[in-house]
Amino acid sequence: MNKRFFAALALLLCLCMAITGCGSNAAAPANSGNSAAPAQPAGPAEAPQQDVYIDIWGLWQTDNYRALWMQAKADEYAALHPGVTIEYIYQNSYSGVAEKLTAGAMSGELPVLAQMEESFITMFNPILLNIADYMDEATVNNYNKGLLANSYWDGKLLAVPSNRSMPVLYLNTDILEAAGLDPAGPQTWDELYTYAKAIHEKTDKYGFAIFWDSDAWVWESALYSWGGQVTSDDAKTVTFGDNDAGVHVVELYQKMVSEGIAYEAFSAGAEPTDANQALFLEGELGMYIGSCGVYGKLSGNEALNIKVNFMPQGSTRSAVTGGANWVLPQGSSDAEIEHAIGYLKYLAEDANVIDWMLTSGYLPGTDSAMQSAEGKALIADDPNYQILIDQLQYAHTRPTTPYWREFYYYIVEKLELAMISPDTTDAHALIADCVAKCQAIIEANG
């Protein structure tokens, strides 16, 4: 590709710190074979044209089932357009893509398409194309609005959904009923504690399991549910300590750990995502918060009766979204952009959206997919899918500070320590310390 160097990237490079991110699970979910029929390319093939090469900088190794799906769809699209080649290229997860984009910004070598972790738009917006300038309005408007919450910058649509997820509350309804509880599950953070306590007392199983995730999205969702924000609107002042909005869930979790009703994996040095899932699948855990992306794996265990619930409510309902979006870095030719957009539109066809959801475990990116006959049949067979979609109405934007990565590395470390020593760690002092640290990060960067 003929790539140009952008002077505007000087600002970007100042903002790009040592970036690391969430990894990817290479294991296919248990029900990945129960996917909707793949969309069949329709219409005659185009006449031969000048060769066009579309490189995709992606998150997964090329033998990963998700990468294989992406490449298969790329090949289907290319078969409709002789002379077009689309290649999915592994760049070592979220952090690897970000590091390569930073280097590419300096060298002028950028891909046509990339999967970018959604919060990175705060740093990379100077080098991204406005997708709305190239994609038809109907396709843009069909993307789920909750998944576009972090896709706009200065009024420009810089990203559309790729692999997107949200935290949700998973319930083992058999355990809830054995504890004499309503299987509809808790709706608020206070009810979460009540349920967890009853489960432990009446079944001798863990009522809940602690999980923050590597980017603190559980704590962040709870913060928003209590009316808090990470920073002021101008991103210059750290505000998550205001009105104890960032304290409530820390104190709640500490109380559950201290009373022995919640499991925490940190003391044993275990990875909480895997440990909590294992406990849940073994039938020894009543409730836990995890990514909606693992629902396929959990629901594949036919011995469990699983219900999906919204994230618990504080003063309001709120939950953040995670995962990656599609972005188009600047510098591609008109033909490359045309076919990159064409590929994204192909992925956004209803059958492909449903197939991707069932194959990958991620959320459906468009509204029409779940309103189609296939989508309605899927929901009728498993109402939990409707709950996953409905929670998107409460999607909250991620922090706009370019230093969010630095913030949450520090915050997560402190949150984990608070779970290891709940009786000797003051939640108010912990959050105050995190506020001071994050404010210092802002000021150190001018």
C-alpha positions, 0 to 999 in steps of 0.5 A, a space after each residue: 500500500 502507498 502510505 503517507 506520514 501524517 504530521 498530526 501524529 506527533 500529538 498521538 505519539 505523545 499520548 501513546 504510553 507503554 500500552 498493554 491490554 486484554 488477552 484473547 481466549 483461543 478456546 472455542 465455546 461449547 456451542 460454537 457449532 450451533 451457528 446460523 447458516 453463513 450468508 451466501 454471497 448474492 449477485 454476479 461477480 464483478 468484472 476483473 479490476 486492478 488488484 486491491 490488497 486489504 490487510 487487516 491488523 487483528 487480535 487473534 492468531 490465524 488458527 484461532 476460531 475467531 480469526 478463521 471466521 474473519 478470514 473465511 468471510 474475507 474470502 467470501 467477499 473477495 470471491 465476489 470481487 475478482 482482483 481483491 485480496 483480504 488478509 487477516 494478520 495477527 498482531 498479538 492482541 489488543 496491545 499488539 495492534 496498538 503498538 503496531 499502529 503507533 509504530 506505523 504512525 511514525 513509519 507511514 505504514 498503516 493497514 487498511 483495516 484494524 481491530 482496535 480496543 474501543 477505548 483507544 479512540 482517545 489516542 488514535 483519533 488523529 489517524 482514523 478516517 470518518 467511516 460515515 464519509 464512505 459508508 451508506 447511512 442505512 448501514 451506519 444507522 443499523 449498528 446498535 447505538 449502545 455499541 457506538 457509544 465510544 465510536 465518535 470523536 468530534 462528531 466523526 464516526 471513527 469506529 464500528 463494532 467488531 468483537 464487542 462484549 459487556 459484563 453481565 450477572 450470571 445466575 445458577 437458578 437451581 442454587 437460587 431456588 435451593 436457597 429459597 430465592 426468586 430465580 429472577 435474581 437480584 436487581 440492585 447491589 444491595 440485593 446482590 449481597 442479600 442473595 449471596 448471603 442466603 445462598 451461602 447460609 442455606 446451601 453452603 456454596 459460595 453466593 458470589 465470586 469477585 471479578 474486576 477484570 484487567 481493565 476494571 470494567 466491573 468497578 467502572 460499571 458500578 461507579 457509573 451506576 452510583 452516578 460517578 465519573 472517572 474524570 471531569 468532562 474536560 478530562 483534566 480532573 479525576 472525579 471518581 472519588 466524589 460522593 463515594 461513587 467509586 467506594 460503594 462496590 469496594 466496600 460491598 465486595 469486602 463485606 462479602 469476602 470477610 463474611 465468607 460468602 464470596 469467593 476471591 481468587 487473588 489470595 491463591 494467585 489464581 486467574 479470577 476469570 478462569 477460577 470463577 468460571 470453573 467454580 460456576 460450571 462445577 455447580 459450586 457458585 450461585 452468582 458471578 459477574 463475567 463477560 457476556 462473551 463466555 455465555 456460549 461456553 457456560 450455556 453449553 453445560 446442560 447440567 446447569 440452568 443459567 439465567 443472565 441478568 443485567 448488571 446490578 443497579 445503584 442509583 441508576 442502571 449502567 454498564 460499560 462495553 468492551 472489546 474491539 471496533 473496526 477502524 480505518 487508518 488514514 492513507 489508503 487508496 480509494 479502491 482499498 477504502 471502497 473494499 474495506 467498507 464493502 467487507 464491513 457491510 458484508 459482515 453487517 448482513 443479518 446472517 453474518 451477524 448472527 453467525 458471528 455471535 454464535 461462533 464467537 460469543 460476542 454481541 450482535 453488532 446490528 439491530 436488524 440481525 436480532 429482528 430477523 427471522 433467525 434472530 427471533 427464533 434464536 431468542 425464542 429458543 433462549 431468552 437470555 440472548 434478549 437480556 444481553 441485547 437489552 442491557 445495551 440500552 444502558 451502555 455507558 461511554 468509557 473514559 475520554 482521558 488518554 491516560 485511562 490505561 495507566 489509571 486502571 493498571 493502578 486501580 486494579 492492583 489496589 482493588 485486588 489487594 483490597 480483596 486479599 486483605 478486606 479487614 485491614 484495607 479501608 475502601 475510602 482511603 484506597 479510592 482516595 489513593 487511586 484518585 491522587 495517583 491518577 491526578 498525578 498521571 494527568 499533571 505529569 503529562 501536562 
